[in-house]
Amino acid sequence: MFFSVQASDKDGDTVTYSITFGDRTGSFVIDSRKGVIKLIDKTDNNLIGPVYELNVSASDGYHVSEAIVVVLVQDVNNYSPVFAECDKYKSLVKEHSSLGTTVFKVSKRFLTIKLQYK
């Protein structure tokens, strides 16, 4: 995930950016020259949001301007499905069963396995 901020300086001075407050978990980084804010790629990234308010400063070396960047965190599908009793699933399929024949149902809500030929 990334997004960017941009400030301009009427004197033409180089602007540098930094996150000054709001990143409680150290989950974000900003490119000091481009203003690109990225989520640090951590496998154990435990965002404590759902909302982060990052104070971002832009400086020309003499003057500083600040802005608040609001980041809304949306949960993603972090976990794979798990078969609780996988070793107990057994089925018998007749040799000449037609395509689409139900082999067995683990649960009506979650999964139906059907026969396919390859």
C-alpha positions, 0 to 999 in steps of 0.5 A: 500500500502506498500514497503520496503527499506533495508540497511546493515551495515558491522559492524553489527550494527542495522540500523534504518530508517526514512523519512527525506523529501518529505512527504508533506502531512504526508501520509507515515510512515516508520517502523524504524526497518524494513524499511517498508514504508506504506501509512497511512490509512486515509479516507480523504487521499488527495495525491497531487502527482502523484509523491512523492520523499521521502528522506529516511535515514538509520543510524547505530547510527554513520553514516547516508546514504540517498536514494530517494524513488520515489512513483508513485500514481495511482488514483483509482475509488473513487466514486460510480455511482449515479442515478440522478433521481432515483425516476423517474424510473418506469417500467411495466413487464408482469407476464410471461415475458421470462428471458433476457427481457429488463425491461427498459434502463436508458441510452444506455451507462451505464445500461440495466436492464434485468429480472432474476428469483431467 
